[in-house]
Amino acid sequence: SMSEYTGKEIVVLEGLEAVRKRPGMYIGSTGSRGLHHLIWEILDNSIDEQLAGFCSEIHITLQRDGGICIEDNGRGVPVDIHPTQKIPTVRVVYTVLHAGGKFNSTVYKVSGGLHGVGASVVNALSEWLEVKIHKDGKLYQQRYERGKVMYPLKEIGTTDHNGTEVRFLPDKEIFEETEFDYNTLRQRLREMAFLTKGIKIVLRDNRLEEPKIRTFHYEGGIKE
């Protein structure tokens, strides 16, 4: 069923080393366009969750350290042990290229993103990426640096909701520029909210003295 979202649903196709060597092949460029592509890839996972009926809000926060946080209230990336990889599924999603629900047609039939492919590519091209998963009352965390796992997935506390929270810092060794552009984000998020019925997207820029906050939400989606 649609709600069966466990390790079994994530299919593995190949390994990750190539991404840092040839980033342009995966994200188009190492300029501003490729930089922002990192965000779209992570957002696609949240939009997939929304299209599958499990996520109503996405919060995107530009942080002072140059990183970004993308948080949704979907089901949370699976933390169970992956049947073929024998490691927690979340680690497969963030470290194995082309691991994603998209490749197993039963899970997602709906979105434009390559679910999971994006996450591992973003991880490979970030100085660090940290994922927190809120699931079934437990809070889990894992950190990666330039795609390498820093410690086994750990349970760090309890939680009262489900969802996935991804923070990452684009790698200066890869990108010509690493500063996210507020207007590029605002435009794209507005379009996303317009095309994705009922989703609420909140953009917050904490890089300013006075944080800037914009909310995008179209009740009827494209009909409005």
C-alpha positions in Angstrom: 0.0 0.0 0.0 1.0 3.7 -0.3 1.6 3.9 3.4 4.2 1.1 3.3 7.3 3.3 3.2 10.1 1.1 4.7 13.5 0.0 3.6 11.9 -2.5 1.2 10.7 0.4 -0.9 14.2 1.9 -1.5 16.0 0.3 -4.4 19.8 0.7 -4.8 21.4 1.2 -8.2 25.0 2.4 -7.9 27.8 4.1 -5.8 28.6 7.8 -5.0 32.3 8.6 -5.7 31.7 10.0 -9.2 29.7 12.9 -8.1 32.5 15.0 -6.6 34.7 14.3 -9.6 32.1 15.4 -12.1 29.5 17.5 -10.3 28.3 19.1 -13.5 27.0 15.8 -14.8 24.6 15.6 -11.8 23.6 19.2 -11.1 24.2 20.9 -14.4 26.8 23.4 -13.3 29.0 24.5 -10.4 27.8 28.0 -10.7 24.7 29.6 -9.1 22.3 27.3 -11.0 23.9 24.2 -9.7 24.2 25.6 -6.2 20.4 26.2 -6.1 19.8 22.9 -7.7 20.9 21.3 -4.4 17.9 22.9 -2.7 15.4 21.8 -5.4 16.6 18.2 -5.0 16.0 18.1 -1.2 12.7 19.9 -1.7 11.6 17.3 -4.3 11.6 14.7 -1.5 9.2 16.8 0.6 7.0 17.5 -2.4 6.9 13.8 -3.1 5.7 13.3 0.5 3.0 16.0 0.0 1.8 14.4 -3.3 1.6 11.0 -1.6 -0.6 12.7 1.0 1.7 12.9 4.0 3.1 16.4 4.2 1.4 19.8 4.5 4.3 22.1 5.4 7.8 22.8 4.3 10.1 25.3 6.1 13.2 26.6 4.4 15.6 28.6 6.4 18.7 30.4 5.1 21.3 30.4 7.9 24.0 32.8 8.9 26.7 30.3 8.5 25.8 30.0 4.8 24.0 26.8 5.2 20.3 26.0 4.7 17.7 24.0 6.6 14.8 22.3 4.9 12.2 20.8 7.2 8.9 19.0 6.4 6.2 17.3 8.3 6.0 14.2 6.1 6.5 10.6 7.3 10.2 11.0 8.0 12.8 9.1 6.0 12.8 5.4 6.9 15.2 4.4 9.7 14.7 0.6 9.5 17.5 -1.7 8.2 17.6 -1.8 4.4 17.0 -5.4 3.2 19.9 -5.6 0.7 22.3 -2.9 2.0 22.0 -4.1 5.7 22.3 -0.5 6.9 19.6 2.0 8.0 17.6 3.0 5.0 18.2 6.7 5.8 21.9 6.1 5.2 21.2 4.5 1.9 19.1 7.5 0.8 21.9 10.0 1.7 25.0 8.1 0.6 24.0 5.7 -2.2 23.5 7.3 -5.7 20.2 6.5 -7.3 18.7 5.0 -4.2 15.1 6.1 -4.1 11.5 5.3 -4.0 11.3 6.5 -7.6 13.0 3.4 -8.9 10.4 1.2 -7.3 7.3 2.2 -9.2 4.9 1.1 -6.4 5.9 4.0 -4.1 5.8 7.2 -6.0 4.0 7.7 -9.3 3.7 11.4 -8.9 6.5 13.9 -8.8 9.2 15.3 -11.0 12.1 14.8 -8.7 14.3 11.7 -8.5 13.5 10.8 -5.0 16.7 10.0 -3.1 19.0 10.6 -6.0 18.9 14.2 -5.1 19.7 13.6 -1.4 22.9 11.6 -2.0 24.1 14.1 -4.7 23.5 17.0 -2.3 25.4 15.2 0.4 28.3 14.5 -1.9 28.6 18.2 -2.8 28.2 19.6 0.7 31.0 20.3 3.3 28.6 18.7 5.7 25.0 17.5 5.8 23.0 16.7 8.8 19.6 14.9 8.8 17.2 14.7 11.7 14.2 12.3 11.4 11.1 12.6 13.6 9.4 9.3 13.5 7.0 7.3 15.7 7.9 9.4 18.8 11.7 9.1 18.3 14.2 11.6 17.1 17.1 10.3 15.0 20.2 12.0 13.7 23.1 11.4 11.3 25.9 13.6 10.0 28.0 13.3 6.9 31.0 15.3 5.7 31.6 15.5 2.0 29.4 12.4 1.7 31.2 10.4 4.4 29.2 9.0 7.3 30.5 10.6 10.6 28.7 8.1 13.0 26.0 5.4 12.9 22.4 6.7 12.9 21.6 7.5 16.5 18.5 8.1 18.5 18.9 11.5 20.2 15.6 12.0 21.9 11.8 12.0 21.6 9.5 14.0 19.4 5.8 14.8 19.0 5.6 14.8 15.3 6.8 13.1 12.1 9.1 14.7 9.5 12.5 15.1 8.0 14.9 18.0 8.7 17.9 18.4 6.5 20.7 21.0 7.0 23.6 21.3 4.7 26.5 23.7 3.8 27.5 23.7 0.1 31.2 22.8 -0.5 33.5 25.7 -1.4 35.8 23.2 -3.1 33.1 22.4 -5.6 31.1 25.6 -6.1 32.3 28.9 -7.6 29.9 30.7 -5.3 28.2 29.4 -2.3 25.8 32.1 -1.3 22.1 31.3 -1.8 20.0 34.0 -3.5 16.8 35.0 -1.7 15.0 36.1 -4.9 15.8 32.9 -6.8 14.3 31.0 -3.9 11.3 33.2 -3.5 10.4 32.9 -7.1 10.8 29.1 -7.3 9.0 28.5 -4.0 6.1 30.7 -5.1 5.8 28.5 -8.2 6.0 25.3 -6.2 3.3 26.4 -3.8 1.1 27.4 -6.8 1.5 24.1 -8.5 1.2 21.9 -5.4 -2.3 22.2 -4.1 -2.6 22.9 -0.4 1.1 22.9 0.5 2.3 25.7 2.8 5.9 26.8 2.2 7.7 29.1 4.6 10.9 30.8 3.6 13.0 32.5 6.2 16.2 34.5 5.7 18.2 34.6 8.9 21.2 36.2 7.3 19.8 39.6 7.8 19.7 41.7 11.1 15.9 41.6 10.8 14.9 38.1 9.5 12.7 38.1 6.4 9.8 35.7 6.4 7.6 34.8 3.4 4.8 32.3 3.4 3.5 30.7 0.1 0.2 28.9 0.2 -2.5 28.6 -2.5 -5.5 26.7 -1.2 -6.7 25.7 -4.6 -3.3 25.2 -6.1 -3.2 26.1 -9.8 -6.8 27.0 -10.0 -6.3 30.3 -8.1 
